[in-house]
Amino acid sequence: MINHYGPTETAVVYSRARRAQSRAGTLPLGKPLAHVKARIVDADGNAVPKGATGELCIGGASVAHGYLNRPSLTAERFVPDPDGNGARLYRTGDRSRRLPDGEYAFLGRLDDQVKIRGFRVEPEEVAARLRNEHGVRDRSGDRLRG
């Protein structure tokens, strides 16, 4: 199996893993490419010890500048690098951990985001749009609008 992993915000390829099978309960992400910085952080953005679970953050020259016309989302996802070098890290939302051999493993998402045919889908955004549709009812049968 060869896995090339990388969110769009990091110019697509962040790491490469090559192995015959995934490890139990994880998807191998491999080691970061030479031009990439990786860090696993807790909910407050502090680095966690090797082997601990946290959110994968990615840094380097290929990290995007942010989201067009979405300053609050940009501020949430593109954070200052704690190393104090003026660079930024992208908070991927992917739950991960660093393995003893230095590779990283994907353990799932920290939110409800899903992918359908490669497209990111935010279930809360879908629900919000549905609530605004004429005739849509909640589980109790109450109409939400018009």
DSSP file with accessible surface (Angstrom, degrees, kcal/mol):
  #  RESIDUE AA STRUCTURE BP1 BP2  ACC     N-H-->O    O-->H-N    N-H-->O    O-->H-N    TCO  KAPPA ALPHA  PHI   PSI    X-CA   Y-CA   Z-CA
    1    1 A M              0   0   94      0, 0.0    18,-2.4     0, 0.0     2,-0.5   0.000 360.0 360.0 360.0 134.7    0.0    0.0    0.0
    2    2 A I  E     -A   18   0A  91     16,-0.2     2,-0.5    18,-0.1    16,-0.2  -0.990 360.0-169.5-119.2 126.2    1.3    3.5   -0.8
    3    3 A N  E     -A   17   0A  32     14,-2.5    14,-2.1    -2,-0.5     2,-0.6  -0.971   9.6-169.6-120.3 119.2   -0.5    6.4    0.9
    4    4 A H  E     -A   16   0A 111     -2,-0.5     2,-0.4    12,-0.2    12,-0.2  -0.957  19.5-171.5-102.9 118.6    0.1   10.0   -0.1
    5    5 A Y  E     +A   15   0A  29     10,-1.7     9,-3.6    -2,-0.6    10,-1.8  -0.887  21.4 125.1-113.5 142.9   -1.6   12.1    2.6
    6    6 A G        -     0   0   23     -2,-0.4     2,-0.1     7,-0.3    -2,-0.0  -0.532  47.0-122.4 168.4 127.3   -2.1   15.8    2.6
    7    7 A P    > > -     0   0   11      0, 0.0     3,-2.1     0, 0.0     5,-1.2  -0.392  35.7-112.3 -69.3 154.2   -4.9   18.3    3.0
    8    8 A T  G > 5S+     0   0  105      1,-0.3     3,-1.8     3,-0.2     4,-0.2   0.853 114.8  67.7 -53.8 -36.3   -5.5   20.8    0.2
    9    9 A E  G 3 5S+     0   0   13      1,-0.3    55,-3.2     2,-0.1    -1,-0.3   0.611  99.9  50.3 -64.7 -10.1   -4.3   23.6    2.5
   10   10 A T  G < 5S-     0   0    1     -3,-2.1    -1,-0.3    53,-0.2    53,-0.2  -0.029 128.7 -91.9-117.8  32.8   -0.8   22.1    2.4
   11   11 A A  T < 5 -     0   0   63     -3,-1.8     2,-1.8     1,-0.2    -3,-0.2   0.857  68.2 -84.4  58.9  35.2   -0.5   21.8   -1.3
   12   12 A V  S   <S+     0   0   85     -5,-1.2     2,-0.6    -4,-0.2    -1,-0.2  -0.401 110.1  71.0  76.4 -64.0   -1.8   18.3   -1.2
   13   13 A V        +     0   0   52     -2,-1.8    -7,-0.3     1,-0.2     3,-0.1  -0.743  40.7 150.3 -97.9 120.9    1.1   16.0   -0.4
   14   14 A Y        +     0   0    1     -9,-3.6    19,-2.4    -2,-0.6     2,-0.3   0.702  67.6   0.5-109.0 -38.9    2.5   16.2    3.1
   15   15 A S  E     -AB   5  32A   0    -10,-1.8   -10,-1.7    17,-0.2     2,-0.4  -0.949  55.5-142.0-148.2 168.6    3.8   12.6    3.7
   16   16 A R  E     -AB   4  31A 147     15,-1.1    15,-1.0    -2,-0.3     2,-0.4  -1.000  12.3-172.7-138.4 135.1    4.2    9.3    2.1
   17   17 A A  E     -A    3   0A   1    -14,-2.1   -14,-2.5    -2,-0.4     2,-0.4  -0.983   1.2-171.7-125.9 139.5    3.9    5.8    3.6
   18   18 A R  E     +A    2   0A 191     -2,-0.4     2,-0.3   -16,-0.2   -16,-0.2  -0.951  28.7 125.1-133.8 112.3    4.7    2.6    2.0
   19   19 A R        -     0   0   45    -18,-2.4     3,-0.1    -2,-0.4    -2,-0.1  -0.978  63.3-111.8-159.4 162.0    3.8   -0.7    3.6
   20   20 A A  S    S+     0   0   96     -2,-0.3     2,-0.3     1,-0.1   -18,-0.1   0.810  96.0   1.5 -69.0 -31.1    1.9   -3.9    2.9
   21   21 A Q  S    S-     0   0  149    -20,-0.1    -1,-0.1    -3,-0.0     2,-0.1  -0.987  77.5 -98.2-153.7 160.9   -0.9   -3.2    5.4
   22   22 A S        -     0   0   58     -2,-0.3     2,-0.2     1,-0.1     5,-0.1  -0.423  44.2-106.0 -77.2 158.1   -2.1   -0.6    7.9
   23   23 A R    >   -     0   0   82      1,-0.2     3,-2.5    -2,-0.1    -1,-0.1  -0.518  56.8 -70.7 -79.8 156.2   -1.3   -1.1   11.5
   24   24 A A  T 3  S-     0   0  103      1,-0.3    -1,-0.2    -2,-0.2     3,-0.1  -0.188 116.8  -5.4 -52.3 121.3   -4.2   -2.1   13.7
   25   25 A G  T 3  S+     0   0   78      1,-0.2     2,-0.3    -3,-0.1    -1,-0.3   0.525 119.1  88.1  75.5   6.3   -6.7    0.7   14.1
   26   26 A T    <   -     0   0   12     -3,-2.5    -1,-0.2    70,-0.0    81,-0.2  -0.932  65.4-138.6-134.4 159.2   -4.6    3.3   12.2
   27   27 A L  E     -C  106   0B  68     79,-1.8    79,-3.1    -2,-0.3     2,-0.2  -0.978  35.7-122.2-111.3 121.8   -4.0    4.5    8.7
   28   28 A P  E     +C  105   0B   1      0, 0.0    77,-0.2     0, 0.0   -11,-0.2  -0.468  30.5 177.2 -69.6 129.9   -0.3    5.1    8.1
   29   29 A L  E     -     0   0B   0     75,-2.8   -24,-0.3     1,-0.2    76,-0.2   0.561  31.5-150.9-100.0 -17.9    0.6    8.6    7.1
   30   30 A G  E     -C  104   0B   0     74,-1.1    74,-2.5   -15,-0.1    -1,-0.2  -0.419  37.8 -36.9  82.5-157.4    4.4    8.0    7.0
   31   31 A K  E     -B   16   0A 115    -15,-1.0   -15,-1.1    72,-0.2    72,-0.1  -0.792  68.9 -96.0-104.3 149.2    7.0   10.6    7.6
   32   32 A P  E     -B   15   0A  41      0, 0.0   -17,-0.2     0, 0.0    -1,-0.1  -0.267  44.2-105.8 -60.7 147.6    6.7   14.2    6.6
   33   33 A L    >   -     0   0   54    -19,-2.4     3,-2.1     1,-0.1   -18,-0.0  -0.248  40.4 -94.8 -66.9 166.3    8.4   15.1    3.3
   34   34 A A  T 3  S+     0   0  116      1,-0.3    -1,-0.1     3,-0.0     0, 0.0   0.803 123.3  48.4 -58.1 -34.2   11.7   17.1    3.5
   35   35 A H  T 3  S+     0   0  100     25,-0.1    26,-0.6   -21,-0.0     2,-0.3   0.351  99.8  88.2 -89.9   8.7   10.1   20.5    3.1
   36   36 A V  E <   -D   60   0B  19     -3,-2.1     2,-0.4    24,-0.1    24,-0.2  -0.839  58.4-154.1-117.1 144.2    7.4   19.9    5.7
   37   37 A K  E     -D   59   0B  56     22,-2.7    22,-2.9    -2,-0.3     2,-0.4  -0.942  16.3-169.1-110.7 135.6    7.1   20.4    9.5
   38   38 A A  E     +D   58   0B  19     -2,-0.4     2,-0.3    20,-0.2    20,-0.2  -0.956   9.1 171.3-125.3 145.5    4.7   18.2   11.4
   39   39 A R  E     -D   57   0B  44     18,-2.0    18,-3.1    -2,-0.4     2,-0.5  -0.984  25.0-142.0-151.1 140.9    3.6   18.5   15.0
   40   40 A I  E     -D   56   0B  12     -2,-0.3     8,-2.2     8,-0.2     2,-0.3  -0.931  31.4-177.8-103.7 127.5    1.0   16.8   17.2
   41   41 A V  E     -DE  55  47B   3     14,-2.4    14,-3.0    -2,-0.5     6,-0.2  -0.859  23.5-122.5-126.4 159.5   -0.8   19.2   19.5
   42   42 A D    >   -     0   0   55      4,-2.5     3,-2.2    -2,-0.3    12,-0.1  -0.210  52.5 -79.8 -85.5-175.1   -3.4   19.2   22.3
   43   43 A A  T 3  S+     0   0   90      1,-0.3    -1,-0.1     2,-0.1    11,-0.0   0.757 132.6  52.2 -61.4 -24.0   -6.6   21.2   22.2
   44   44 A D  T 3  S-     0   0  136      2,-0.1    -1,-0.3     0, 0.0     0, 0.0   0.377 121.2-105.3 -92.5   1.6   -4.6   24.3   23.4
   45   45 A G  S <  S+     0   0   19     -3,-2.2     2,-0.3     1,-0.3    -2,-0.1   0.572  73.9 140.1  87.4   9.5   -2.0   24.0   20.7
   46   46 A N        -     0   0   92      1,-0.1    -4,-2.5    36,-0.0    -1,-0.3  -0.684  59.5-105.0 -88.1 140.3    0.8   22.6   22.9
   47   47 A A  B     -E   41   0B  60     -2,-0.3    -6,-0.2    -6,-0.2    -1,-0.1  -0.313  34.5-143.8 -61.2 140.2    3.0   19.9   21.6
   48   48 A V        -     0   0   31     -8,-2.2    -8,-0.2     4,-0.1     3,-0.1  -0.728  26.8 -91.3-102.7 157.8    2.2   16.4   23.0
   49   49 A P    >   -     0   0  100      0, 0.0     3,-2.4     0, 0.0    49,-0.2  -0.266  56.4 -80.6 -65.1 154.0    4.8   13.8   23.8
   50   50 A K  T 3  S+     0   0  125      1,-0.3    49,-0.1    47,-0.1     3,-0.1  -0.294 121.2  25.0 -53.5 131.9    5.8   11.2   21.2
   51   51 A G  T 3  S+     0   0   41     47,-0.7    -1,-0.3     1,-0.3     2,-0.2   0.162  95.5 118.0  95.4 -17.5    3.1    8.5   21.1
   52   52 A A    <   -     0   0   32     -3,-2.4    46,-0.5   -12,-0.1    -1,-0.3  -0.487  66.3-115.4 -81.8 154.0    0.4   10.7   22.6
   53   53 A T  E     + F   0  97B  65     -2,-0.2     2,-0.3    44,-0.1    44,-0.2  -0.683  53.8 121.9 -90.4 141.6   -2.8   11.4   20.6
   54   54 A G  E     - F   0  96B  10     42,-2.4    42,-3.0    -2,-0.3     2,-0.4  -0.898  61.4 -51.2-168.7-163.0   -3.6   14.9   19.4
   55   55 A E  E     -DF  41  95B  14    -14,-3.0   -14,-2.4    -2,-0.3     2,-0.4  -0.771  50.2-124.3 -94.3 135.5   -4.3   17.1   16.4
   56   56 A L  E     -D   40   0B   0     38,-2.5    36,-2.2    -2,-0.4    38,-0.4  -0.633  27.5-170.1 -79.2 127.0   -1.9   17.0   13.4
   57   57 A C  E     -DF  39  91B   2    -18,-3.1   -18,-2.0    -2,-0.4     2,-0.4  -0.945   4.1-157.7-116.9 142.8   -0.5   20.4   12.5
   58   58 A I  E     +DF  38  90B   0     32,-2.1    32,-3.2    -2,-0.4     2,-0.3  -0.963  12.9 174.6-125.5 136.1    1.4   20.9    9.3
   59   59 A G  E     +DF  37  89B   1    -22,-2.9   -22,-2.7    -2,-0.4     2,-0.2  -0.853  22.1  94.8-132.0 169.6    3.9   23.7    8.5
   60   60 A G  E >  S-D   36   0B  35     28,-0.6     3,-1.8    -2,-0.3   -24,-0.1  -0.706  82.2 -58.4 133.8 175.1    6.3   24.7    5.7
   61   61 A A  T 3  S+     0   0  104    -26,-0.6    -1,-0.1     1,-0.3   -25,-0.1   0.757 124.7  60.1 -61.6 -24.5    6.5   26.7    2.6
   62   62 A S  T 3  S+     0   0   34    -27,-0.3    -1,-0.3    -3,-0.1     2,-0.3   0.474  75.4 114.6 -88.6   2.3    3.6   24.9    0.9
   63   63 A V  S <  S-     0   0   16     -3,-1.8   -53,-0.2   -53,-0.2   -54,-0.1  -0.531  71.2-114.7 -74.5 134.4    1.0   25.8    3.6
   64   64 A A        -     0   0   34    -55,-3.2     3,-0.1    -2,-0.3    -1,-0.1  -0.099  13.9-122.2 -62.1 165.0   -1.7   28.1    2.2
   65   65 A H        -     0   0  168      1,-0.3     2,-0.3    13,-0.0    -1,-0.1   0.652  67.8 -81.6 -83.1 -18.7   -2.2   31.7    3.4
   66   66 A G        -     0   0   27    -57,-0.1     2,-0.4    11,-0.0    -1,-0.3  -0.942  60.1 -43.8 148.2-167.3   -5.8   31.0    4.5
   67   67 A Y    >   -     0   0   56      3,-0.4     3,-1.7    -2,-0.3     7,-0.2  -0.848  59.3-107.3-102.6 133.5   -9.4   30.8    3.2
   68   68 A L  T 3  S-     0   0  153     -2,-0.4    -1,-0.0     1,-0.3    -2,-0.0  -0.363  97.9  -9.4 -61.7 124.4  -10.7   33.4    0.8
   69   69 A N  T 3  S+     0   0  143     -2,-0.1    -1,-0.3     1,-0.1    -3,-0.0   0.727 111.0 102.5  59.5  26.5  -13.1   35.8    2.4
   70   70 A R    <>  +     0   0  124     -3,-1.7     4,-2.5     1,-0.1    -3,-0.4  -0.521  36.0 161.3-134.0  67.3  -13.3   33.7    5.6
   71   71 A P  H  > S+     0   0  105      0, 0.0     4,-2.5     0, 0.0     5,-0.2   0.860  74.1  51.3 -61.8 -36.2  -11.1   35.5    8.2
   72   72 A S  H  > S+     0   0  100      2,-0.2     4,-1.7     1,-0.2     5,-0.1   0.922 112.6  45.5 -70.5 -39.5  -12.5   33.8   11.3
   73   73 A L  H  > S+     0   0   37      2,-0.2     4,-2.3     1,-0.2     5,-0.3   0.908 112.2  52.8 -67.9 -38.1  -12.0   30.3    9.8
   74   74 A T  H  X S+     0   0   26     -4,-2.5     4,-2.8     1,-0.2    -2,-0.2   0.942 109.2  48.7 -60.3 -46.2   -8.5   31.3    8.7
   75   75 A A  H  < S+     0   0   72     -4,-2.5    -1,-0.2     1,-0.2    -2,-0.2   0.857 113.0  48.7 -64.2 -33.3   -7.6   32.5   12.2
   76   76 A E  H  < S+     0   0  120     -4,-1.7    -1,-0.2    -5,-0.2    -2,-0.2   0.881 122.2  30.8 -72.7 -39.2   -8.9   29.2   13.7
   77   77 A R  H  < S+     0   0   32     -4,-2.3    14,-3.1     1,-0.2     2,-0.8   0.744 112.9  58.6 -96.6 -28.2   -7.1   26.9   11.3
   78   78 A F  E  < S+G   90   0B  10     -4,-2.8    12,-0.2    -5,-0.3    -1,-0.2  -0.878  74.0 173.0-108.4 101.6   -3.9   28.8   10.4
   79   79 A V  E     -G   89   0B  31     10,-2.4    10,-3.3    -2,-0.8    -3,-0.1  -0.726  37.8 -89.7-113.2 156.3   -2.1   29.4   13.7
   80   80 A P  E     -G   88   0B 107      0, 0.0     8,-0.3     0, 0.0    -1,-0.1  -0.352  46.3-108.8 -62.6 141.1    1.3   30.8   14.7
   81   81 A D    >   -     0   0    9      6,-2.9     3,-2.1     1,-0.1     5,-0.4  -0.569  21.7-137.6 -68.8 124.6    4.1   28.2   14.9
   82   82 A P  T 3  S+     0   0   76      0, 0.0    -1,-0.1     0, 0.0     6,-0.0   0.675  96.2  79.5 -61.8 -13.4    4.9   27.9   18.7
   83   83 A D  T 3  S-     0   0   91      1,-0.1    -2,-0.1     4,-0.0     0, 0.0   0.601 102.5-128.3 -69.9  -8.8    8.6   27.8   17.7
   84   84 A G  S <  S+     0   0   68     -3,-2.1    -1,-0.1     3,-0.1     0, 0.0   0.734  70.4 128.2  72.6  23.8    8.4   31.6   17.4
   85   85 A N  S    S-     0   0   97     -4,-0.3     3,-0.1     2,-0.1    -1,-0.1   0.346  81.5-108.7 -94.3   6.8    9.9   31.7   14.0
   86   86 A G  S    S+     0   0   76     -5,-0.4     2,-0.1     1,-0.3    -1,-0.0   0.382  81.4 122.6  83.2  -6.0    7.1   33.8   12.5
   87   87 A A        -     0   0   41     -6,-0.1    -6,-2.9    -7,-0.1     2,-0.3  -0.315  54.3-129.9 -81.8 171.1    5.8   30.8   10.4
   88   88 A R  E     - G   0  80B  80     -8,-0.3   -28,-0.6   -28,-0.1     2,-0.4  -0.868   7.8-147.2-121.3 157.4    2.3   29.3   10.6
   89   89 A L  E     -FG  59  79B   2    -10,-3.3   -10,-2.4    -2,-0.3     2,-0.6  -0.926  15.3-131.8-118.6 147.7    0.9   25.9   11.1
   90   90 A Y  E     -FG  58  78B   5    -32,-3.2   -32,-2.1    -2,-0.4     2,-0.8  -0.886  14.8-141.3 -99.6 122.0   -2.3   24.5    9.6
   91   91 A R  E     -F   57   0B  37    -14,-3.1   -34,-0.2    -2,-0.6   -35,-0.0  -0.757  16.4-167.2 -82.5 110.6   -4.5   22.7   12.1
   92   92 A T  E     -     0   0B   3    -36,-2.2    -1,-0.2    -2,-0.8   -35,-0.1   0.722  26.6-130.0 -75.0 -25.3   -5.8   19.7   10.0
   93   93 A G  E     +     0   0B   1    -37,-0.4    17,-2.5     1,-0.3     2,-0.5   0.466  66.3 131.7  82.6   0.9   -8.6   18.5   12.3
   94   94 A D  E     - H   0 109B  14    -38,-0.4   -38,-2.5    15,-0.2     2,-0.4  -0.763  58.1-133.4 -91.0 128.5   -7.1   15.0   12.0
   95   95 A R  E     +FH  55 108B  94     13,-3.2    12,-3.4    -2,-0.5    13,-0.7  -0.678  45.3 152.3 -77.9 130.2   -6.5   13.0   15.1
   96   96 A S  E     -FH  54 106B   0    -42,-3.0   -42,-2.4    -2,-0.4     2,-0.3  -0.913  31.2-155.6-150.4 171.0   -3.1   11.5   14.9
   97   97 A R  E     -FH  53 105B  79      8,-1.3     8,-2.2    -2,-0.3     2,-0.5  -0.979  25.8-115.1-152.5 155.1   -0.1   10.3   16.9
   98   98 A R  E     - H   0 104B  97    -46,-0.5   -47,-0.7    -2,-0.3     6,-0.2  -0.805  33.7-139.9 -92.8 128.1    3.6    9.9   16.2
   99   99 A L    >   -     0   0    8      4,-3.5     3,-2.4    -2,-0.5   -48,-0.1  -0.388  26.3-102.1 -84.6 162.9    4.7    6.3   16.3
  100  100 A P  T 3  S+     0   0  117      0, 0.0    -1,-0.1     0, 0.0   -50,-0.0   0.814 121.6  56.8 -55.8 -29.3    8.0    5.0   17.8
  101  101 A D  T 3  S-     0   0   69      2,-0.1     3,-0.1     1,-0.1    -2,-0.0   0.404 122.3-104.5 -84.9   4.9    9.6    4.7   14.4
  102  102 A G  S <  S+     0   0    7     -3,-2.4     2,-0.1     1,-0.3    -1,-0.1   0.334  82.3 124.5  91.6  -8.4    8.9    8.4   13.7
  103  103 A E        -     0   0   33    -72,-0.1    -4,-3.5    -5,-0.1    -1,-0.3  -0.414  56.7-126.5 -79.4 163.3    6.0    7.8   11.3
  104  104 A Y  E     -CH  30  98B  13    -74,-2.5   -75,-2.8    -6,-0.2   -74,-1.1  -0.819  16.7-152.9-109.6 150.4    2.6    9.4   11.9
  105  105 A A  E     -CH  28  97B   0     -8,-2.2    -8,-1.3    -2,-0.3     2,-0.5  -0.971  13.0-132.1-126.2 138.8   -0.7    7.6   12.0
  106  106 A F  E     +CH  27  96B  52    -79,-3.1   -79,-1.8    -2,-0.4   -10,-0.2  -0.775  24.8 174.6 -86.9 128.1   -4.2    8.8   11.2
  107  107 A L  E     -     0   0B  27    -12,-3.4     2,-0.3    -2,-0.5   -11,-0.2   0.386  52.2 -81.9-115.5  -1.1   -6.7    7.9   13.9
  108  108 A G  E     - H   0  95B  19    -13,-0.7   -13,-3.2   -81,-0.1    -1,-0.4  -0.819  59.0 -48.9 131.1-169.9   -9.8    9.8   12.7
  109  109 A R  E     - H   0  94B  57     -2,-0.3   -15,-0.2   -15,-0.2   -16,-0.1  -0.722  25.2-145.5-103.1 154.8  -11.3   13.2   12.8
  110  110 A L  S    S+     0   0   93    -17,-2.5     2,-0.2    -2,-0.3   -16,-0.1   0.528  89.5  35.0 -90.4 -10.5  -11.7   15.6   15.7
  111  111 A D  S    S-     0   0   54    -18,-0.4    -2,-0.2     2,-0.1    11,-0.0  -0.539  99.3 -91.7-125.7-165.4  -15.0   16.9   14.2
  112  112 A D  S    S+     0   0  114     -2,-0.2     9,-0.0     2,-0.0    -3,-0.0   0.319  71.3 136.8 -96.6   6.7  -17.9   15.5   12.2
  113  113 A Q        -     0   0   24      9,-0.1     2,-0.3   -20,-0.1     9,-0.2  -0.259  30.1-175.9 -58.3 138.5  -16.4   16.3    8.8
  114  114 A V  E     -I  121   0C  68      7,-2.4     7,-3.0     5,-0.0     2,-0.4  -0.875  20.0-129.9-128.4 165.0  -16.7   13.5    6.2
  115  115 A K  E     -I  120   0C 125     -2,-0.3     2,-0.5     5,-0.2     5,-0.2  -0.972  15.5-171.3-118.9 134.3  -15.6   13.0    2.7
  116  116 A I  E >  S-I  119   0C 100      3,-2.5     3,-2.1    -2,-0.4    -2,-0.0  -0.984  79.8 -22.5-125.2 113.9  -17.8   11.9   -0.1
  117  117 A R  T 3  S-     0   0  233     -2,-0.5    -1,-0.1     1,-0.3     3,-0.1   0.852 129.0 -50.4  52.4  38.4  -16.1   11.1   -3.4
  118  118 A G  T 3  S+     0   0   63      1,-0.2     2,-0.4     0, 0.0    -1,-0.3   0.383 113.5 118.5  86.4  -4.2  -13.1   13.3   -2.2
  119  119 A F  E <   -I  116   0C 153     -3,-2.1    -3,-2.5     1,-0.0     2,-0.3  -0.816  65.8-122.3 -98.5 134.7  -15.3   16.3   -1.3
  120  120 A R  E     -I  115   0C  83     -2,-0.4     2,-0.4    -5,-0.2    -5,-0.2  -0.536  28.8-169.1 -72.7 134.4  -15.3   17.6    2.2
  121  121 A V  E     -I  114   0C  37     -7,-3.0    -7,-2.4    -2,-0.3     3,-0.1  -0.995  13.2-157.0-128.7 127.1  -18.8   17.7    3.7
  122  122 A E    >>  -     0   0   60     -2,-0.4     4,-1.9    -9,-0.2     3,-0.9  -0.897   7.2-157.1-101.9 105.3  -19.6   19.4    7.0
  123  123 A P  H 3> S+     0   0   54      0, 0.0     4,-2.7     0, 0.0     5,-0.2   0.850  91.8  56.8 -54.1 -34.3  -22.8   17.7    8.3
  124  124 A E  H 3> S+     0   0  148      1,-0.2     4,-2.3     2,-0.2     5,-0.1   0.874 105.7  50.4 -65.8 -36.5  -23.7   20.8   10.4
  125  125 A E  H <> S+     0   0  109     -3,-0.9     4,-2.1     2,-0.2    -1,-0.2   0.904 110.9  49.2 -66.8 -39.4  -23.6   23.0    7.3
  126  126 A V  H  X S+     0   0   70     -4,-1.9     4,-2.5     2,-0.2    -2,-0.2   0.944 111.8  48.8 -63.4 -46.1  -25.9   20.6    5.5
  127  127 A A  H  X S+     0   0   30     -4,-2.7     4,-2.4     1,-0.2    -2,-0.2   0.904 109.1  52.9 -61.2 -41.6  -28.3   20.6    8.5
  128  128 A A  H  X S+     0   0   43     -4,-2.3     4,-0.8     1,-0.2    -1,-0.2   0.913 110.7  47.0 -62.1 -41.8  -28.3   24.4    8.7
  129  129 A R  H >< S+     0   0  184     -4,-2.1     3,-0.8     1,-0.2     4,-0.3   0.912 111.4  51.2 -65.8 -41.2  -29.2   24.7    5.0
  130  130 A L  H >< S+     0   0   94     -4,-2.5     3,-1.8     1,-0.2    -2,-0.2   0.892 102.7  59.7 -63.8 -37.9  -32.0   22.1    5.4
  131  131 A R  H 3< S+     0   0  129     -4,-2.4    -1,-0.2     1,-0.3    -2,-0.2   0.768 103.3  53.3 -60.8 -25.3  -33.4   23.9    8.4
  132  132 A N  T << S+     0   0   99     -4,-0.8     2,-0.3    -3,-0.8    -1,-0.3   0.468  87.4 104.8 -88.6  -2.2  -34.0   26.9    6.1
  133  133 A E  S X  S-     0   0  110     -3,-1.8     3,-1.6    -4,-0.3    12,-0.2  -0.588  82.7-101.4 -82.5 142.0  -35.9   25.0    3.5
  134  134 A H  T 3  S+     0   0  138     -2,-0.3    12,-0.2     1,-0.2    -1,-0.1  -0.340 103.4  11.9 -60.5 131.1  -39.6   25.4    3.3
  135  135 A G  T 3  S+     0   0   37     10,-1.4     2,-0.3     1,-0.3    -1,-0.2   0.454  85.1 143.4  83.7   1.0  -41.5   22.5    4.9
  136  136 A V    <   -     0   0   42     -3,-1.6     8,-2.7    -6,-0.2     9,-0.7  -0.561  31.1-163.2 -76.6 135.1  -38.6   20.9    6.7
  137  137 A R  B     -J  143   0D 145     -2,-0.3     6,-0.2     6,-0.2     2,-0.1  -0.870  13.8-126.4-117.1 152.5  -39.6   19.5   10.1
  138  138 A D    >   -     0   0   66      4,-2.4     3,-2.1    -2,-0.3    -1,-0.0  -0.264  47.1 -83.3 -85.0-177.4  -37.4   18.5   13.1
  139  139 A R  T 3  S+     0   0  258      1,-0.3    -1,-0.1     2,-0.1    -2,-0.0   0.778 128.1  58.9 -61.8 -26.9  -37.7   15.1   14.7
  140  140 A S  T 3  S-     0   0   81      2,-0.1    -1,-0.3     1,-0.1     3,-0.1   0.624 117.8-110.3 -78.0  -9.8  -40.6   16.1   16.9
  141  141 A G  S <  S+     0   0   35     -3,-2.1     2,-0.2     1,-0.4    -2,-0.1   0.349  72.1 140.6  96.3  -6.1  -42.6   16.9   13.7
  142  142 A D        -     0   0  102      1,-0.1    -4,-2.4    -5,-0.1    -1,-0.4  -0.500  57.5-115.7 -69.2 138.9  -42.5   20.7   14.4
  143  143 A R  B     -J  137   0D 138     -6,-0.2    -6,-0.2    -2,-0.2     3,-0.1  -0.541  19.7-160.3 -74.2 138.0  -42.0   22.8   11.3
  144  144 A L  S    S+     0   0   72     -8,-2.7     2,-0.3     1,-0.3    -1,-0.1   0.743  72.6   7.1 -88.9 -26.6  -38.8   24.7   11.3
  145  145 A R              0   0  133     -9,-0.7   -10,-1.4   -12,-0.2    -1,-0.3  -0.978 360.0 360.0-157.5 144.7  -39.8   27.2    8.7
  146  146 A G              0   0   49     -2,-0.3   -12,-0.0   -12,-0.2   -14,-0.0   0.755 360.0 360.0  33.2 360.0  -42.8   28.3    6.7
